[in-house]
């Protein structure tokens, strides 16, 4: 049984309409009302469980009552529940029982799109790891750099901003990406100069045998294809909280390796390779944002259509 647990604080004058709505909704279970029990904010405590498939409409109705503005709403996942009386409501929801809870999805994306100092530190460290992987022709280190890089959170946050027409979120995400990659490239460039000055690069790299670098700085049709597929999987994995699939996206996206290769190529006086890596970086970022936005909108449209079709089927 897929449920979410909802805890709310309601001002006393709003409790009546809220409780009336919740008690009359077939997908709301275990409703508990505690008058005057809440503090900070003060009000009535309301607790209930909601079938996941109906969570979007329930939360939308609570927000329409301005419960989120005048009180508070907290959503928690329910790992396991045994509620025999909910079987009929679950059957009526049908495929909607697997619908994403969009408030949770957006909260998850917003949390990924935070730009504390650690965001920039992770980008710099990922760039340095990528540089070592490039000069030693180590694909394992390139994968490690991909996993460490936090840039996908900013990319999908920009996609959410476009989907929600939130200019501030778009600007914040793009600024974080620009400053983060600039800092990573400059730091990695200085590190690559040190490698070159001390002859720490591998003998094969020094002789021009650079299979890892060539793979990164040669954008082609497959660059677009992989970035597009990764963008689709990334958004779906966020909406369904599939961390294993999201990790696969990190490993498949050539953003950090491209930034590292720009720095290394410039440090080793390879202008054409630096340009190819720059194009690779731009292709991945732009495609991920565009595909991420489109995937978000498609998912919303599909689940909205499922809900409307289900409502039409059960209309008296």
N, C-alpha and C positions, 0 to 999 in steps of 0.2 A: 504494500500500500504506500503510494508516494504522497507524502504530506509535507507541508511547511507549518512551522509553529509561529504564530503571530502574537506578539505582546504589544499592547497599546496603552497609552495614557490619554484619557479623554476629559476635557472640562465638563463639569456637571451638566451644563445646558446642552451639550452635544451628545451625551451618553445615550439618551433616549433614542434618537434617530439611528445611531450607530448600532446599538443593541437590536433594535427592530430589524435593521437590514441583515445583520449577521444571523439572528435567530431564525429568520425566514429563508435563508439561503440553504439549499439542500447539500451543498458541498462544504459547509462549515460545521465542524464537530467540536465537542468538548468545550463549549462556550462557558466561560466563567467570568462573572462581573463582581468586582470588589469596590463598593462605594467608598469614596474618600480614602482609599488605601495608598494612593501614589503620592510621592513627593519629588520635587525637582524634575519635571514640572508637577505641580499639584493637580490632583484630579482623581478620577476613578480608574482603577486598573481593569483592563479587559484582556482576557487571554482566550485564544481559540486555536484550533488546528484547521487547516484548509487543504482540501485535495489539490494537488499541484496543478491539475488541468484547469481548475477554476480560479487559480490564484491571481491571474492577471485581472480578471473582471472584478474580483473581490477587492483587490488593492486599489484598482482604478476607482471603484465606488467609494472606498474610504477616503481617498484623496479628494474626490469630488465633494465630500462632506467637510473638507479642510481639516481632517483629523491630523494630517502630517504637519500643518502650519500651526494649529492651535494646541496640539498635544504632541504625541510622538508615536511612531510605528517602528517596531523592531521585528525583523524576519529571521528565523533560524531554520536550518534544514532539520528534518526528522529522520534519523537513521533507521529506526524500526518502530512499527506500530501495529497493534492488533485491535482493530476496530470493526467488529462484525456488522454494525449498522450502516457502514459506509459502502457496502458492496453494491447496492443498487445505484447510488449516486455515481460510483466509479464506472459502472457499466454504461450509464447514460452519457458520461463524458467521452467514452470510447477512446479514440486516438489522442484526444486532448489531454489525457492523463500524462502524456510525455511532452507536453508543450513546455517551452522554456518559461521561467518566471522572469519577465523582462526587467523588473525592478532589481532583482538579484543580478541578472546579467550585466546591467548597466553599472551597478555598484562594483561588480568585479572588474569591469573594464576601467572604471574611474580609479580604482585602487592600483591597477597596473599603470595608469597614466599619472603617477606622482613623481615629481622630479627633485627628490632630496639630493644632497651631495653624493650619496652612495650611488645614485643613477649614473652620474658622470664618472665616478671612480670605477664602477664596473665596466663602463665603456673603454676607459683608458687601459685597464688591466686586460680586457679582452683584446684590444688592439695590440698590446705588447705580446701577448701569447700568440696572436696571429702572426706577428712579425717573426717570432722565433720559428713558427711552423713554416713560414715562407722561406727563410734563409737556410733552413735545415731540410727543406723538402719533406716535411712531416705532415701527412694528412691527419694524423691523430690530433696534433696540436691545433690544426685548423678547426676540427670538430669541437675541441675543447673551447676555443675562442667563441664559436657560435653559441655554445651552451651558456657561457658566462655573460654574453652580451644581453643587456636589458632593453634593447631598442624596440622590440616588437610591441611592448606595452605602450610606448609612445605612439607607434604607428597605428595600432588599433584604437587608441584614444582619439587620434585625429579622425579616423574613420567614423567613430561614434559622433564626434563633433559635427562632421559633415551630414551624417544621417539625421541628427537632431537640430541642425541649423544653429549650432552653438559656436559662434565666432571666437569667443574667448578660449574655448577648449582647443579649437583648431590652431589658434595662434600660439598657445602655450606648448602644444605638442610639437609644432614645427620649429619653434624656437629651441626647445629642448633637444630635438634631433640635430639642428644646425650647430648649436653650441657644443653638444656632446661629441658629435663626430669631428668637429673642428679641433676640439681639445685632444681627442684620441689620435687624430692624424698628426698634429704638431708634436705631441709627446712621443708617438711611435717614430716619427721622423728623426727626432733627436736620438732616440734609442738606436735606430738603424745607422745613423752617422757614427755612433760609438762602436757598433758592430763592425762597420766598414773600416774604421780607423784602427781597430785592434785585430783585424783579420779573423773575426770569430765566425764568419759565414762558412758554410760547408764548401768543400773543394768543388763539388759538382755545381753549386750555385755560382761560385766564382768563375767557373769555366763556361757559364751560360746555360747549363742544364737545369732548367727551372720548371718542371712539370706542374708543380702546385701553383706557382705564380701565373703560368700560362693558362691554366684552367680558370683562374679567377679573372684575369684581365682580358678575356676573350668573350665578350657578350655575344649571344646569338639567339636564335629562336627558342632554344631550350631555357635560356635565362628567363624569358617572358613566361614560358609554360610552367616552369617550376615555381616561380614567384606567384603566378596566378593560382596554381593548385594549393600552394602553401597558404595563400591568403584565405581561400575558402575553408581549408581544414582548420586554420587558426581560429577563425571566428566561430565555426561550429563547435570546436573544442572548448572555447570560452563559454558559449551558451549552454553547453551540456556539462561543463566542469570536468572535461576529460584531460587530465594533466599529462598523461602519457602521449596522447596525440599532439598536445601543445609542445611537448619537448621535441617531437619529431619535426615540428615546424621550425623551431629554433635551429635545428641541425641542418635543415634544407635551404635556409635563406642566406644568400651570399651578400650580407651587408657589412658585418665586422671584417671578414676576410678582405673584402674590396677596399675598405678604409685602410686596413693595415698595408695592403699592397700598394696603395697610392703613396703612403709614406715611405715604404721600402724602395719603391721604384724611383722616387725622386731622390732619395739618399744615394742610390746607386746609379744616378744619372741615366735612367731609362724613361724618357719622356713619353714614348708611345705606350709603354706598359702602364704608366701612371694614368694616362688618358683613358685607356681601356678599362681600368679599374674604376675610374670615376663614372664612366658610363654605366658600368655594371652596378655600382652603388645606386645611382639615380634610377635605373630601371627597376631594381628591387623595391626601393622605397615607394616610388610612384605606383607601380603595379599592386603592391600590397595595400596601399591606401585605397586605390580605386576598387579593387576586388573586395576588400574588406567592407567598404561602404555598400557595394552592391549586394554582398552576401547578407549583411544585416537587414537590408530592405527586403530582399527576397524572403528571408526567413519570417520576418514580420508579416509579409503579405500572405505567405503560405499558411501560417498558423491562424491568421485572421480569417482566411477563406475556410479553413477546417472548422473554426468556431461557428461561422455563419451557416455552413452546411449542416453542422450538427444541430444548431438551433432550429433550422428549418425542418429537419427531420422530426424533431420532438415537439414541434409547435402543435398545440391542441386544435 
